[in-house]
Amino acid sequence: MKVCMIGTGYVGLVSGTCFAEMGHEVVCVDNDKQKIDILKKGGIPIYEPGLEEMIARNVKAGRLDFTTSIADGVTRSLFLFIAVGTPPKDDGEPDLSSVEKVAEEIGAAMNEYKIIIEKSTVPVQTGKWVRTVLERFSKKVHDFDVASNPEFLREGSAIGDFLHPDRVVLGVESERAREKLLELYEPIDAPKIVTDIASAELIKHASNAFLSTKISFINALSVICEKSGADVLKVAEGVGLDKRIGRDFLDAGVGFGGFCFPKDIKAFISIASKLGYDFRLLKEVENINEEQMMGAVNKVEQMLWNVKDKKIGVLGLAFKPNTDDMRFAPSITIISELQRRGARIKAYDPVSMKRAKVIMPDIEYCNDAYTAARDVDALLLVTEWNEFRSLDMVKIKELMRQPVVFDGRNMFEPDEMKKLGFIYAGVGR
């Protein structure tokens, strides 16, 4: 089947490539010529494990192509996925101007029946506006369907999430669109949930909001654990074994980041407000997340007495492992606050330093974790990359000016770290 994916960010590029891997004929469109040129030359503009090889394989097989022309993609395809960015405005409301512009161009280029699918995370009732724009700008064809197909991809494991998902959600407005979309996804062995468009749009925001709530809950609980002498890892294990709750997303740390959770919480609060509901629960989820990042800074300061003029090493900059994404990364907030208090920062991340340098040019970037630890007064672990688990901590201690470690992801065992002579603190332990 013929698919056009408009937008080649994390969602669009992974989704388009995976559709090609399933055997469909896919054209990916982006108005960023530089990005398309990189893709045509065999490179990729993002880091995602396994993606570069999959793109090369499908380009070679003739199933995957790239262009800057939406009109070209529209005329070649039945399925038109809108996967452009919906960044937050200052008030938290998502900016849907790119979605609107794409809908205009699709409408102007439609030459026969098409199914236009929201892949971007958008507020409930966006589908109605997409249909309105298509109707206003379509000059030749008025036979089309609008649908919603929210994504549930996690950066770092996006390919597996697409090809082996927990569920596929399809919001449709006609039986024709339902049948075609089920045919498109037929190779995927997972439950297919078919709903109205509004319900599909809400499922995405509700899912991310709930997962964010779980994270903020365990982070709030970590504060109680510290004050009471309990161990948050054991508490999370005991709570998570309840099948109604589950262990996933119950890992205490320095807070969540990335482009999805923070943005989607703000958007959902704004959506609810427009509908006349004050989503106070999600406001507190936001507050707890921000407090957790500030709590990390305060702990480092408590362990050092003062951070002014101290050199602090930071391990991990990306918002999570296996990605180079720095958007809303907790490291940005933590480092900025440490600098505001007078600290000097050294940092290392296996993948994201190129992107981090654009955001934080005034820190010292290191080639490895050991260089980041040399002569520092404290080491702060922010992102739980696997390579940090196998560090020679005896060597790390010898390199440091003071053996102070704040483990913001609970990667190390407190007793073992203390036996090695570290002044150690984790989260909720």
C-alpha positions in Angstrom: 0.0 0.0 0.0 1.2 3.5 -0.7 2.0 5.8 2.3 3.1 9.4 2.6 4.7 10.4 5.9 4.8 14.2 6.2 7.4 15.2 8.8 10.7 13.3 9.4 11.3 13.9 13.1 11.6 11.1 15.6 8.0 10.0 15.0 7.7 10.5 11.2 11.0 9.0 10.2 10.7 5.9 12.4 7.0 5.4 11.4 7.7 5.8 7.7 10.7 3.5 7.8 8.8 0.8 9.7 5.9 1.0 7.2 8.4 0.4 4.5 9.9 -2.5 6.5 6.4 -4.0 6.6 6.4 -4.0 2.8 4.5 -0.8 2.0 5.7 1.8 -0.5 6.6 4.9 1.5 7.6 8.5 0.7 8.7 10.7 3.6 8.3 14.4 3.2 9.9 17.3 5.0 10.2 21.0 4.2 13.8 21.0 5.6 15.9 20.5 2.5 19.0 19.9 4.5 17.4 17.1 6.4 16.1 15.5 3.2 19.5 15.8 1.6 21.1 14.0 4.5 18.6 11.2 4.2 19.1 10.9 0.5 22.8 10.5 1.0 22.3 7.7 3.4 22.7 9.6 6.7 20.1 10.2 9.4 19.4 13.5 11.3 18.6 11.8 14.6 20.0 9.0 16.7 17.8 5.9 17.1 19.3 2.4 17.4 18.8 0.3 14.3 17.2 3.1 12.3 20.1 3.9 9.9 20.4 0.3 8.8 16.7 -0.1 8.3 16.5 3.1 6.2 19.4 1.9 4.0 17.8 -1.5 3.5 14.4 -0.2 2.5 15.9 2.6 0.2 17.9 -0.1 -1.6 14.7 -2.3 -1.9 12.9 0.7 -3.5 10.2 0.9 -0.8 11.4 4.1 0.8 12.0 7.5 -0.8 12.4 11.1 0.4 11.2 14.5 -0.9 10.5 18.1 0.0 7.3 18.2 -2.0 4.0 17.5 -0.2 2.2 17.6 -3.5 4.4 14.8 -4.8 3.7 12.7 -1.8 0.0 13.4 -1.9 -0.4 12.3 -5.6 1.6 9.2 -5.0 -0.2 7.9 -1.9 -3.5 6.8 -0.4 -2.5 7.2 3.2 -1.3 10.7 4.2 0.1 10.9 7.7 0.7 14.2 9.4 3.7 13.8 11.7 4.9 17.4 12.0 5.9 19.1 15.3 3.3 20.5 17.7 5.6 22.5 20.1 4.1 24.2 23.2 3.3 27.9 23.2 4.1 30.0 26.2 0.8 29.1 27.8 1.3 25.4 27.3 -1.2 25.1 24.4 0.2 23.2 21.5 1.1 25.2 18.3 -0.9 23.5 15.5 0.1 26.0 12.8 2.3 23.3 11.1 -0.6 20.8 11.1 -2.9 23.5 9.6 -0.3 24.4 6.9 0.2 20.7 5.9 -3.6 20.2 5.7 -3.9 23.2 3.4 -1.2 21.8 1.1 -2.8 18.3 1.1 -6.2 19.8 0.3 -4.7 21.8 -2.7 -2.9 18.7 -4.0 -5.6 16.0 -3.6 -6.4 14.4 -6.9 -8.5 11.4 -5.7 -9.8 9.8 -2.5 -7.3 10.0 0.3 -7.1 9.1 4.0 -5.5 11.9 6.0 -4.2 10.6 9.4 -3.1 12.6 12.4 0.1 11.0 13.7 1.3 14.1 15.6 0.1 14.4 19.2 -2.8 16.9 18.9 -5.6 18.1 21.2 -9.0 16.4 21.1 -11.2 17.9 18.4 -8.2 18.7 16.1 -9.6 16.2 13.6 -12.6 18.5 13.0 -10.4 21.4 12.1 -8.2 19.2 9.8 -11.4 18.3 7.9 -12.5 21.9 7.8 -9.2 23.1 6.3 -9.1 20.2 3.8 -12.6 21.1 2.6 -11.8 24.8 2.3 -8.6 24.2 0.2 -9.5 21.2 -1.8 -10.1 22.4 -5.4 -10.7 19.0 -7.2 -11.6 16.3 -4.7 -14.0 16.3 -1.8 -14.1 12.6 -1.2 -11.7 11.9 1.6 -11.5 10.7 5.2 -9.8 12.1 8.3 -8.4 9.7 10.9 -6.3 9.6 14.0 -3.6 7.1 14.7 -1.6 8.3 17.7 1.9 7.0 18.2 3.3 5.4 21.4 7.0 5.3 20.5 9.7 5.5 23.1 13.0 7.1 21.9 15.7 4.5 22.1 13.3 1.6 21.4 11.1 3.2 18.8 11.5 0.5 16.1 10.5 -2.3 18.4 7.6 -0.2 19.8 6.3 0.4 16.2 6.6 -3.2 14.9 5.6 -4.9 18.2 3.3 -2.5 20.0 1.0 -3.0 22.9 -1.9 -1.8 20.7 -2.7 0.1 17.6 -5.3 2.9 18.1 -7.3 4.0 15.0 -9.8 6.8 15.2 -12.0 6.8 12.1 -15.1 8.5 10.8 -16.2 5.9 8.1 -16.2 2.2 7.5 -14.1 2.7 4.4 -11.3 4.3 6.4 -11.6 1.6 9.0 -11.2 -1.2 6.5 -8.2 0.5 4.7 -6.4 1.3 7.9 -6.9 -2.2 9.3 -5.5 -3.5 6.0 -2.5 -1.2 6.3 -1.7 -2.5 9.8 -2.6 -6.1 9.1 1.1 -7.2 9.4 1.3 -5.9 12.9 0.4 -8.6 15.5 -1.3 -6.5 18.2 -4.8 -5.5 19.4 -6.4 -3.0 17.0 -8.5 -0.5 18.9 -11.0 1.3 16.5 -12.7 4.3 17.9 -14.1 7.7 16.9 -11.5 10.4 16.2 -12.0 12.3 19.4 -11.5 9.2 21.6 -8.3 8.3 19.7 -6.9 11.8 20.2 -7.7 11.6 24.0 -6.1 8.2 24.3 -2.7 9.6 23.5 -2.8 12.5 25.9 -4.4 10.3 28.6 -1.7 7.6 28.3 1.2 10.1 28.6 -0.4 11.9 31.4 -1.0 8.7 33.4 2.6 7.6 32.9 3.9 11.0 34.0 1.7 10.7 37.0 3.2 7.4 38.0 6.7 8.9 37.7 5.8 11.9 39.8 4.1 9.6 42.4 7.2 7.5 42.9 9.3 10.7 43.0 7.1 12.2 45.7 7.2 8.8 47.5 11.1 8.9 47.3 11.0 12.1 49.5 8.9 10.2 52.1 11.3 7.3 51.9 14.3 9.5 52.6 12.6 11.2 55.6 11.4 7.8 57.1 14.5 5.7 56.4 12.7 3.5 53.8 14.2 2.3 50.5 12.2 3.5 47.5 13.4 0.6 45.3 11.9 -1.9 47.7 8.7 0.1 48.0 8.4 0.3 44.2 9.0 -3.5 44.0 6.3 -4.2 46.5 3.8 -1.8 45.0 4.7 -2.8 41.4 4.0 -6.5 42.0 0.3 -5.5 42.3 -1.0 -6.4 38.8 -3.4 -3.5 39.0 -0.4 -1.1 39.2 2.6 -2.7 37.6 6.3 -2.0 38.1 7.0 0.0 34.9 7.5 3.8 35.4 8.0 3.4 39.1 11.7 4.4 39.1 12.5 7.3 41.3 15.0 9.8 39.9 15.7 13.4 39.1 12.6 13.9 37.1 11.3 13.2 33.6 12.0 15.1 30.4 11.9 14.6 26.6 9.5 16.2 24.2 6.5 14.1 24.9 5.7 14.0 28.6 6.3 17.7 29.6 4.7 19.0 26.4 1.7 16.7 26.6 1.0 17.5 30.2 1.0 21.2 29.5 -1.2 20.6 26.5 -3.7 18.4 28.4 -4.0 21.0 31.1 -4.7 23.6 28.5 -7.2 21.3 26.6 -9.0 20.6 29.9 -9.2 24.3 30.7 -10.7 25.1 27.4 -13.3 22.4 28.0 -14.1 23.9 31.4 -12.1 21.6 33.7 -9.3 22.5 36.0 -7.0 19.5 35.8 -5.3 20.1 39.2 -3.9 16.6 39.4 -1.7 17.2 36.3 -0.6 20.6 37.6 0.8 18.9 40.7 2.5 16.2 38.5 4.3 19.1 36.9 5.2 20.7 40.2 6.6 17.5 41.6 8.7 17.0 38.5 10.2 20.5 38.8 10.8 20.0 42.5 12.6 16.8 41.9 15.1 18.5 39.6 15.7 21.3 42.1 16.0 18.6 44.8 19.0 17.1 43.0 20.7 20.5 43.0 20.0 20.9 46.7 21.4 17.5 47.5 24.6 18.2 45.7 24.9 21.5 47.6 24.3 19.8 50.9 26.9 17.2 50.2 29.5 19.9 49.3 28.4 22.6 51.8 28.8 25.2 49.0 28.8 24.7 45.3 30.2 28.1 44.4 33.5 27.8 42.6 33.3 24.0 42.9 33.8 21.8 39.8 31.0 19.3 39.3 31.0 16.4 36.8 27.7 15.4 35.1 27.3 12.0 33.6 24.4 11.9 31.1 22.8 14.8 29.3 20.1 13.3 27.1 16.7 13.1 28.7 16.9 9.3 28.7 19.4 6.6 27.5 19.7 5.5 23.8 18.8 8.8 22.4 20.5 12.1 21.6 17.3 14.1 22.3 18.0 17.1 24.7 14.5 18.5 24.6 13.3 19.3 28.1 16.1 17.1 29.5 16.4 17.4 33.3 20.2 17.9 32.8 19.5 21.4 31.4 17.5 22.5 34.4 20.0 21.0 36.9 23.1 22.3 35.2 21.6 25.8 34.7 20.8 26.0 38.4 24.2 24.7 39.5 25.8 27.3 37.3 23.5 30.0 38.7 24.8 29.1 42.2 28.4 29.4 41.0 29.5 25.9 40.1 31.7 25.0 37.1 30.5 22.0 35.1 32.2 19.2 33.2 30.0 16.8 31.4 29.9 13.6 29.3 27.2 11.8 27.4 27.8 9.0 24.9 25.6 10.4 22.1 24.0 13.8 22.9 26.9 16.2 23.4 26.6 17.7 19.9 23.0 18.7 20.6 23.9 19.7 24.1 26.6 22.1 23.0 24.0 24.2 21.2 21.9 24.5 24.3 24.7 24.8 26.9 27.9 26.1 25.2 29.4 27.3 28.5 30.3 23.9 30.1 33.3 21.7 29.6 32.5 18.7 27.4 34.6 15.5 28.0 35.4 12.5 25.8 34.6 9.9 28.4 33.3 9.5 32.0 36.7 9.3 33.5 37.7 12.7 32.0 34.5 14.1 33.4 35.4 12.8 36.9 38.9 14.2 36.9 39.5 16.8 39.6 35.8 17.4 40.3 34.4 18.0 43.8 31.2 16.0 43.0 29.9 13.6 40.4 26.2 13.8 39.4 24.6 11.0 37.4 21.7 12.2 35.5 21.0 9.7 32.6 21.3 6.0 33.2 23.3 4.9 30.2 24.4 1.3 30.5 28.1 2.1 30.0 28.0 3.9 33.4 27.1 0.7 35.1 30.5 -0.9 34.2 32.6 2.1 35.3 35.7 1.4 37.3 34.6 3.2 40.4 37.9 2.7 42.2 39.5 4.6 39.3 36.7 7.2 39.4 37.4 7.9 43.1 41.1 8.3 42.5 40.4 10.9 39.8 38.0 13.0 41.8 39.1 15.9 44.1 36.4 14.9 46.6 34.7 11.5 46.5 31.1 12.9 46.4 28.6 11.1 44.2 24.9 11.9 43.8 23.3 9.1 41.9 20.2 10.6 40.3 19.0 7.3 38.8 19.8 4.9 41.6 22.3 2.9 39.4 24.7 2.0 42.2 24.2 0.2 45.5 24.7 2.6 48.4 26.5 0.1 50.6 29.0 -0.8 47.9 29.7 2.8 47.1 30.3 3.6 50.8 32.6 0.7 51.1 34.7 2.1 48.3 34.9 5.3 50.3 32.4 7.5 48.4 30.2 10.1 50.1 27.1 8.8 48.3 23.5 9.7 48.0 20.8 8.3 45.7 17.1 9.1 45.4 14.7 7.8 48.1 17.3 5.5 49.6 
